[in-house]
Amino acid sequence: MLLMIGTLTSKAESQVRQQFIDELIQKKVLNQNQYDNLIKQYVEPYQRNKLEFITLSNVLKTISVGLLIFASWSIVTVICKQLWRLIAAVPVYVYLVITLSLSITGIVSPQIYSHTYYDWIAVLCAFTTPIIVTAFYGVYEKQLEPIVRVLLLPFLPRGIVLNVLFVVYFGALAIIYKSQLIGFAAVVALSSLTSFSAFYMPGLLALGFKQNMLPFLVFGHFIVLSAYSVLILTNNFVEYISVFKTGLEYYLSIALATGLHVGSSPLYRKKANTVAYALFFILLSGIAVVANIFTPLKVPGSVLCGFCFFTILEWLCYLSLKGGALLSLIVITSSLYLFAKFLDKVSLNILAK
């Protein structure tokens, strides 16, 4: 039994082992046979010269293995090129038809793929199907254009027709699979009918719409949110509209608040209806705050109140800047303080209830 501690070269290690075994035989712990066995097992292998392994046979073996690896890589490369040529020779529509069939199957009967995660498969296929259809149209646009013109009703703007189709498509799938994610997509498509769009990336949230669509944006979202609020408060069709809750309460509220904020802004180019938008914004925000306190509708009131505060602050800054920097600073700081006190009272009332 030998215990070696430290890092030694093969020569130094063999010497230490030799000395240790010699001491054992001097102390008559080992007999001659045991001594010879230990020398053969623990000393002689370490006394070999490393150059013994550099032989013609080993060199030839190394070269042959390297050539075999190179030949194997060349064969694999040739096979991959031939497979790629075979794949490229197949028409694009074959792959599109196959993927579209698989995606539609995942919508109609996702249990075929998995009995455990069929709902997630259905959600995934609900989004991949429009993407594949769009790719199909992009590849064969010239051939499909006459058919698309007939199907999308040429007397209506194509964008409106597509958004309506997306609303129906995602809305139906959201109800069938009770998916909040698909329901959110349906709400986004509905909001897009008024040209509203939102883009998010880390550190940036961009909200936009067409300037001439501002009235449709405001009153369209107001009507939809009002109808949703009535259905929630009267407890009608809750089972069906619950899948659209996130999109309706968050996305539509942000879209409505954005439109009212722009329309009420003193910096808006079309100032003819600015006062009307501002009064409507304040009135609607007040109603939303009351609904926030006394009804289950919490999100719309919070969103509208926040945007309304920024609008009022923008007006205060605009008016006070005309009166000088000192007046501007006084008005802004006092407004912020009063608003903070208002939030404290509202939060205390909510906690008390």
C-alpha positions as CSV (number, residue, x, y, z in Angstrom):
1,M,0.0,0.0,0.0
2,L,1.6,3.2,-1.2
3,L,0.5,6.8,-0.5
4,M,2.0,9.4,-2.7
5,I,1.4,13.1,-2.0
6,G,2.6,15.9,-4.3
7,T,3.5,16.3,-7.9
8,L,6.5,14.3,-9.1
9,T,8.1,13.4,-12.3
10,S,8.0,9.8,-13.4
11,K,11.7,9.4,-12.5
12,A,11.4,11.0,-9.1
13,E,8.3,9.0,-8.3
14,S,9.9,5.7,-9.2
15,Q,12.9,6.6,-6.9
16,V,10.6,7.3,-4.0
17,R,8.7,4.1,-4.5
18,Q,12.0,2.2,-4.7
19,Q,13.2,3.7,-1.4
20,F,10.0,3.0,0.3
21,I,10.0,-0.7,-0.7
22,D,13.6,-1.1,0.2
23,E,12.9,0.2,3.7
24,L,10.1,-2.3,4.0
25,I,12.3,-5.2,3.1
26,Q,15.1,-3.9,5.5
27,K,12.6,-3.9,8.3
28,K,11.6,-7.5,7.2
29,V,8.1,-6.4,6.6
30,L,8.3,-8.0,3.2
31,N,9.8,-11.2,1.9
32,Q,11.7,-11.5,-1.3
33,N,8.7,-12.6,-3.4
34,Q,6.6,-9.7,-2.2
35,Y,9.5,-7.4,-2.8
36,D,9.9,-8.6,-6.4
37,N,6.1,-8.3,-7.1
38,L,6.0,-4.7,-5.7
39,I,9.0,-3.7,-7.8
40,K,7.4,-5.1,-11.0
41,Q,4.0,-3.5,-10.2
42,Y,4.9,-0.1,-8.8
43,V,8.5,0.8,-9.8
44,E,9.4,-0.7,-13.2
45,P,6.5,0.8,-15.2
46,Y,7.6,4.3,-14.1
47,Q,11.2,3.7,-15.1
48,R,10.4,3.2,-18.8
49,N,11.6,5.9,-21.1
50,K,8.9,7.9,-22.8
51,L,10.8,7.6,-26.1
52,E,9.8,3.9,-26.0
53,F,6.4,4.9,-27.2
54,I,7.7,6.8,-30.3
55,T,8.0,3.8,-32.6
56,L,7.4,3.4,-36.3
57,S,4.3,1.4,-35.5
58,N,2.8,4.1,-33.3
59,V,3.6,6.8,-35.8
60,L,1.9,4.8,-38.6
61,K,-1.1,4.3,-36.4
62,T,-1.4,8.0,-35.7
63,I,-1.1,8.9,-39.3
64,S,-3.7,6.3,-40.3
65,V,-6.2,7.6,-37.7
66,G,-5.7,11.2,-38.9
67,L,-6.3,10.2,-42.5
68,L,-9.4,8.2,-41.5
69,I,-10.8,11.3,-39.7
70,F,-10.1,13.4,-42.8
71,A,-11.7,10.9,-45.1
72,S,-14.7,10.6,-42.8
73,W,-15.2,14.4,-42.8
74,S,-14.9,14.5,-46.6
75,I,-17.5,11.7,-46.9
76,V,-19.9,13.5,-44.5
77,T,-19.4,16.8,-46.4
78,V,-20.3,15.1,-49.7
79,I,-23.3,13.4,-48.2
80,C,-24.6,16.7,-46.8
81,K,-24.1,18.5,-50.1
82,Q,-26.1,15.8,-51.9
83,L,-28.8,15.9,-49.3
84,W,-29.1,19.7,-49.6
85,R,-29.4,19.4,-53.4
86,L,-32.1,16.9,-52.9
87,I,-33.9,19.1,-50.4
88,A,-33.5,22.2,-52.7
89,A,-34.9,20.3,-55.6
90,V,-38.3,19.8,-53.9
91,P,-40.7,22.7,-54.7
92,V,-41.3,25.2,-51.9
93,Y,-45.0,24.7,-52.0
94,V,-44.5,21.1,-50.8
95,Y,-42.9,22.2,-47.6
96,L,-45.5,25.0,-47.1
97,V,-48.3,22.5,-47.7
98,I,-46.8,20.0,-45.2
99,T,-46.2,22.6,-42.5
100,L,-49.6,24.2,-43.0
101,S,-51.3,20.8,-42.8
102,L,-49.4,20.1,-39.6
103,S,-50.3,23.5,-38.1
104,I,-54.0,23.2,-39.0
105,T,-54.0,19.7,-37.5
106,G,-52.5,21.2,-34.3
107,I,-55.5,23.6,-34.2
108,V,-58.2,21.1,-35.0
109,S,-56.9,18.1,-33.1
110,P,-53.9,18.9,-31.0
111,Q,-54.3,15.7,-29.0
112,I,-52.7,13.9,-31.9
113,Y,-49.4,15.4,-31.0
114,S,-49.7,15.2,-27.2
115,H,-52.4,14.4,-24.6
116,T,-50.6,16.4,-21.9
117,Y,-49.7,19.6,-23.6
118,Y,-52.4,19.8,-26.3
119,D,-53.6,23.2,-25.2
120,W,-50.1,24.7,-25.6
121,I,-49.8,23.0,-29.0
122,A,-53.1,24.6,-30.1
123,V,-51.9,28.0,-29.0
124,L,-48.6,27.6,-30.9
125,C,-50.4,26.4,-34.0
126,A,-52.9,29.3,-33.8
127,F,-50.0,31.7,-34.4
128,T,-48.0,29.6,-36.8
129,T,-50.9,29.1,-39.2
130,P,-51.2,32.8,-40.2
131,I,-47.4,33.0,-40.5
132,I,-47.3,30.0,-42.9
133,V,-50.2,31.4,-44.9
134,T,-48.4,34.8,-45.1
135,A,-45.3,33.0,-46.3
136,F,-47.3,31.0,-48.9
137,Y,-48.7,34.3,-50.2
138,G,-45.3,35.9,-50.2
139,V,-43.8,33.1,-52.4
140,Y,-46.7,32.9,-54.8
141,E,-48.1,36.4,-54.7
142,K,-48.6,36.8,-58.5
143,Q,-50.5,33.5,-58.7
144,L,-52.6,34.1,-55.6
145,E,-53.4,37.8,-56.1
146,P,-56.6,37.3,-58.2
147,I,-58.0,34.9,-55.6
148,V,-57.1,37.2,-52.7
149,R,-58.7,40.2,-54.4
150,V,-62.0,38.3,-54.6
151,L,-61.8,36.8,-51.1
152,L,-60.8,40.1,-49.4
153,L,-63.6,42.2,-51.0
154,P,-61.9,44.6,-53.4
155,F,-64.2,47.5,-52.4
156,L,-62.9,47.5,-48.8
157,P,-59.4,48.4,-47.6
158,R,-57.4,45.2,-47.4
159,G,-56.0,46.1,-44.0
160,I,-59.5,46.4,-42.5
161,V,-60.6,43.1,-44.0
162,L,-57.5,41.3,-42.7
163,N,-57.9,42.7,-39.2
164,V,-61.6,41.6,-39.1
165,L,-60.5,38.1,-40.2
166,F,-57.9,38.1,-37.5
167,V,-60.4,39.2,-34.9
168,V,-62.8,36.4,-35.9
169,Y,-60.0,33.8,-36.2
170,F,-58.2,34.6,-32.9
171,G,-61.5,35.3,-31.0
172,A,-63.0,31.9,-31.9
173,L,-59.9,30.0,-31.0
174,A,-59.6,32.0,-27.7
175,I,-63.1,30.9,-26.7
176,I,-62.6,27.3,-27.8
177,Y,-59.3,26.8,-26.0
178,K,-60.0,29.4,-23.2
179,S,-56.6,31.0,-23.9
180,Q,-55.8,34.4,-22.6
181,L,-52.9,34.7,-25.0
182,I,-55.0,34.1,-28.1
183,G,-57.6,36.4,-26.7
184,F,-55.0,39.1,-26.3
185,A,-54.1,38.6,-30.0
186,A,-57.8,39.1,-30.9
187,V,-57.9,42.3,-28.9
188,V,-54.8,43.6,-30.6
189,A,-56.3,42.9,-34.0
190,L,-59.5,44.6,-33.0
191,S,-57.5,47.7,-31.8
192,S,-55.6,47.7,-35.1
193,L,-58.8,48.5,-36.9
194,T,-58.4,52.0,-35.6
195,S,-54.7,52.0,-36.7
196,F,-53.4,51.8,-33.1
197,S,-50.2,49.9,-32.7
198,A,-47.7,49.3,-29.9
199,F,-44.1,48.3,-30.1
200,Y,-42.0,47.3,-27.1
201,M,-38.3,46.6,-26.6
202,P,-36.2,46.8,-23.5
203,G,-36.2,50.4,-22.4
204,L,-38.6,51.6,-25.0
205,L,-42.4,51.5,-25.4
206,A,-43.7,53.1,-28.7
207,L,-47.4,53.8,-29.1
208,G,-48.7,55.1,-32.4
209,F,-51.7,55.6,-34.7
210,K,-52.7,57.5,-37.8
211,Q,-53.5,61.2,-37.1
212,N,-56.7,61.2,-39.2
213,M,-57.9,58.1,-37.2
214,L,-57.9,59.8,-33.8
215,P,-61.8,60.2,-33.5
216,F,-62.2,56.5,-34.5
217,L,-59.5,55.5,-32.1
218,V,-61.0,57.3,-29.1
219,F,-64.7,56.5,-29.6
220,G,-64.1,53.0,-31.0
221,H,-62.1,52.0,-27.9
222,F,-64.6,53.8,-25.6
223,I,-67.5,51.9,-27.0
224,V,-65.8,48.5,-26.7
225,L,-64.6,49.2,-23.1
226,S,-68.1,50.5,-22.2
227,A,-69.7,47.3,-23.5
228,Y,-67.2,45.2,-21.7
229,S,-67.7,47.1,-18.5
230,V,-71.5,46.6,-18.7
231,L,-71.2,42.9,-19.4
232,I,-68.8,42.5,-16.4
233,L,-71.0,44.6,-14.0
234,T,-74.2,42.8,-15.1
235,N,-72.4,39.4,-15.0
236,N,-73.4,38.5,-18.6
237,F,-71.3,36.3,-20.9
238,V,-68.5,36.4,-18.3
239,E,-67.4,32.9,-19.3
240,Y,-66.8,34.0,-22.9
241,I,-65.3,37.4,-22.4
242,S,-63.0,36.3,-19.5
243,V,-60.4,35.1,-22.1
244,F,-60.2,38.7,-23.5
245,K,-59.9,40.3,-20.0
246,T,-56.2,41.0,-20.2
247,G,-56.3,42.5,-23.7
248,L,-59.5,44.5,-23.0
249,E,-58.5,46.0,-19.7
250,Y,-54.8,46.7,-20.4
251,Y,-54.3,47.0,-24.1
252,L,-57.6,48.8,-25.0
253,S,-57.3,51.1,-21.9
254,I,-53.8,52.1,-22.9
255,A,-55.0,52.7,-26.5
256,L,-57.9,54.8,-25.4
257,A,-55.8,56.8,-22.9
258,T,-53.1,57.4,-25.6
259,G,-55.7,58.8,-28.0
260,L,-57.3,61.0,-25.3
261,H,-53.8,62.2,-24.2
262,V,-52.8,63.2,-27.8
263,G,-56.2,64.8,-28.5
264,S,-56.1,66.8,-25.2
265,S,-52.5,67.9,-25.5
266,P,-51.8,71.6,-25.9
267,L,-49.1,70.7,-28.4
268,Y,-51.4,68.8,-30.7
269,R,-51.5,70.3,-34.2
270,K,-55.3,70.2,-34.6
271,K,-56.4,72.4,-31.7
272,A,-60.0,72.7,-32.7
273,N,-61.2,69.8,-30.6
274,T,-58.5,69.9,-27.9
275,V,-60.8,71.3,-25.2
276,A,-63.5,68.8,-26.0
277,Y,-61.1,65.9,-25.8
278,A,-59.7,67.3,-22.5
279,L,-63.1,67.6,-20.9
280,F,-64.1,64.2,-22.0
281,F,-60.8,62.8,-20.7
282,I,-61.2,64.3,-17.3
283,L,-64.9,63.2,-17.1
284,L,-64.0,59.6,-18.2
285,S,-61.1,59.4,-15.8
286,G,-63.3,60.5,-12.9
287,I,-65.8,57.8,-13.8
288,A,-63.0,55.2,-14.1
289,V,-61.6,56.1,-10.7
290,V,-65.0,55.7,-9.1
291,A,-65.4,52.3,-10.9
292,N,-61.9,51.4,-9.7
293,I,-63.0,52.0,-6.1
294,F,-66.5,50.5,-6.1
295,T,-66.4,47.8,-8.8
296,P,-64.1,44.9,-9.9
297,L,-62.9,47.1,-12.8
298,K,-59.5,48.2,-11.5
299,V,-57.2,48.4,-14.5
300,P,-59.0,50.9,-16.8
301,G,-59.3,53.4,-14.0
302,S,-55.7,53.1,-13.1
303,V,-54.5,53.5,-16.7
304,L,-56.8,56.4,-17.5
305,C,-56.1,58.2,-14.3
306,G,-52.3,57.9,-14.9
307,F,-52.5,59.3,-18.4
308,C,-54.9,62.0,-17.3
309,F,-52.5,63.1,-14.7
310,F,-49.7,63.4,-17.3
311,T,-52.1,65.4,-19.6
312,I,-53.0,67.8,-16.8
313,L,-49.3,68.2,-15.9
314,E,-48.5,68.9,-19.5
315,W,-51.2,71.6,-19.6
316,L,-49.9,73.1,-16.4
317,C,-46.3,73.2,-17.8
318,Y,-47.6,74.7,-21.0
319,L,-49.5,77.5,-19.3
320,S,-47.0,78.2,-16.6
321,L,-44.1,78.4,-19.1
322,K,-45.9,81.3,-20.6
323,G,-45.9,83.0,-17.2
324,G,-42.2,82.6,-16.5
325,A,-39.9,80.0,-15.1
326,L,-40.7,80.7,-11.4
327,L,-44.4,80.4,-11.9
328,S,-43.8,77.2,-13.9
329,L,-41.8,75.6,-11.0
330,I,-44.3,76.6,-8.4
331,V,-47.3,75.2,-10.4
332,I,-45.5,71.9,-11.2
333,T,-44.3,71.2,-7.7
334,S,-47.6,72.1,-6.1
335,S,-49.5,69.9,-8.6
336,L,-47.2,67.0,-7.9
337,Y,-47.7,67.4,-4.1
338,L,-51.5,67.7,-4.4
339,F,-51.6,64.6,-6.6
340,A,-49.5,62.6,-4.2
341,K,-51.9,63.6,-1.3
342,F,-54.8,62.5,-3.4
343,L,-53.2,59.1,-4.1
344,D,-52.6,58.7,-0.3
345,K,-56.3,59.3,0.5
346,V,-57.5,57.0,-2.3
347,S,-55.2,54.2,-1.2
348,L,-56.3,54.7,2.5
349,N,-59.9,54.5,1.5
350,I,-59.3,51.3,-0.5
351,L,-57.4,49.7,2.3
352,A,-60.1,50.6,4.8
353,K,-62.7,48.8,2.7
